[in-house]
Amino acid sequence: MATQTKNKEKQPPILFEKTQSIIKQVNKLLGGTLVTYFNNPRGSVCHDDVLALFELLEKIGHQENIYLFIKSSGGNGQASCEL
């Protein structure tokens, strides 16, 4: 029987505290929830990213407004569309 594992949110390797502070400020300015996706420059968007984003959205629940910021060098076109 296959077991399902939960994807974990990953922290940016540098400036985590500073970026979190900025994201909180942007949330207030936008009047909604900002969800950010930073991909490793050597990585690419794939189906696992879609699953991780889905799990994150389930975790935060219904929001009046959600803003999505994606920083990526590219990847699977189908997965990108699903994001």
C-alpha positions as CSV (number, residue, x, y, z in Angstrom):
1,M,0.0,0.0,0.0
2,A,1.4,3.4,-1.0
3,T,1.6,6.1,1.7
4,Q,0.9,9.7,0.9
5,T,3.5,12.2,2.1
6,K,2.8,15.8,2.7
7,N,5.0,18.3,0.9
8,K,6.7,20.8,3.3
9,E,7.0,24.5,2.7
10,K,10.6,25.4,2.0
11,Q,12.4,28.4,3.2
12,P,14.5,30.6,0.9
13,P,18.1,29.9,1.6
14,I,18.9,33.6,2.4
15,L,17.2,36.6,3.8
16,F,14.2,34.6,5.1
17,E,13.3,37.0,8.0
18,K,13.6,40.0,5.7
19,T,11.4,38.4,3.0
20,Q,8.7,37.4,5.5
21,S,8.6,40.9,6.8
22,I,8.1,42.3,3.3
23,I,5.5,39.7,2.5
24,K,3.5,40.7,5.6
25,Q,3.7,44.4,4.5
26,V,2.5,43.5,1.0
27,N,-0.4,41.5,2.4
28,K,-1.6,44.6,4.3
29,L,-1.2,46.8,1.2
30,L,-3.0,44.4,-1.1
31,G,-5.8,43.6,1.4
32,G,-5.4,39.9,0.7
33,T,-3.2,36.9,1.1
34,L,0.1,36.9,-0.9
35,V,1.3,33.4,-1.8
36,T,4.9,33.3,-3.1
37,Y,6.6,30.5,-5.0
38,F,10.4,30.7,-5.4
39,N,12.0,28.0,-7.5
40,N,15.7,27.2,-7.4
41,P,17.4,28.6,-10.5
42,R,18.6,25.1,-11.3
43,G,15.1,23.7,-10.8
44,S,11.9,23.8,-12.8
45,V,8.2,23.8,-12.3
46,C,6.8,20.2,-12.0
47,H,3.7,18.4,-10.9
48,D,5.0,18.2,-7.3
49,D,4.8,22.0,-7.2
50,V,1.2,21.9,-8.2
51,L,0.5,19.4,-5.3
52,A,2.4,21.6,-2.8
53,L,0.5,24.7,-3.8
54,F,-2.8,22.8,-3.6
55,E,-1.9,21.6,-0.1
56,L,-0.9,25.1,0.9
57,L,-4.2,26.6,-0.3
58,E,-6.1,23.9,1.5
59,K,-4.2,24.8,4.7
60,I,-4.9,28.5,4.5
61,G,-8.6,27.9,3.7
62,H,-11.0,30.3,2.0
63,Q,-9.7,33.8,1.4
64,E,-11.5,36.7,-0.1
65,N,-8.5,37.6,-2.2
66,I,-5.3,35.6,-3.0
67,Y,-2.4,37.0,-4.9
68,L,0.2,34.7,-6.4
69,F,3.8,35.6,-7.0
70,I,5.9,33.1,-9.0
71,K,9.7,33.3,-9.4
72,S,10.8,30.5,-11.7
73,S,13.1,29.9,-14.6
74,G,10.5,27.7,-16.3
75,G,9.7,24.1,-16.4
76,N,6.9,21.8,-17.4
77,G,4.3,23.7,-19.4
78,Q,1.4,21.6,-18.2
79,A,2.3,21.9,-14.6
80,S,2.8,25.7,-15.0
81,C,-0.8,25.9,-16.4
82,E,-2.1,24.0,-13.4
83,L,-0.4,26.4,-11.0
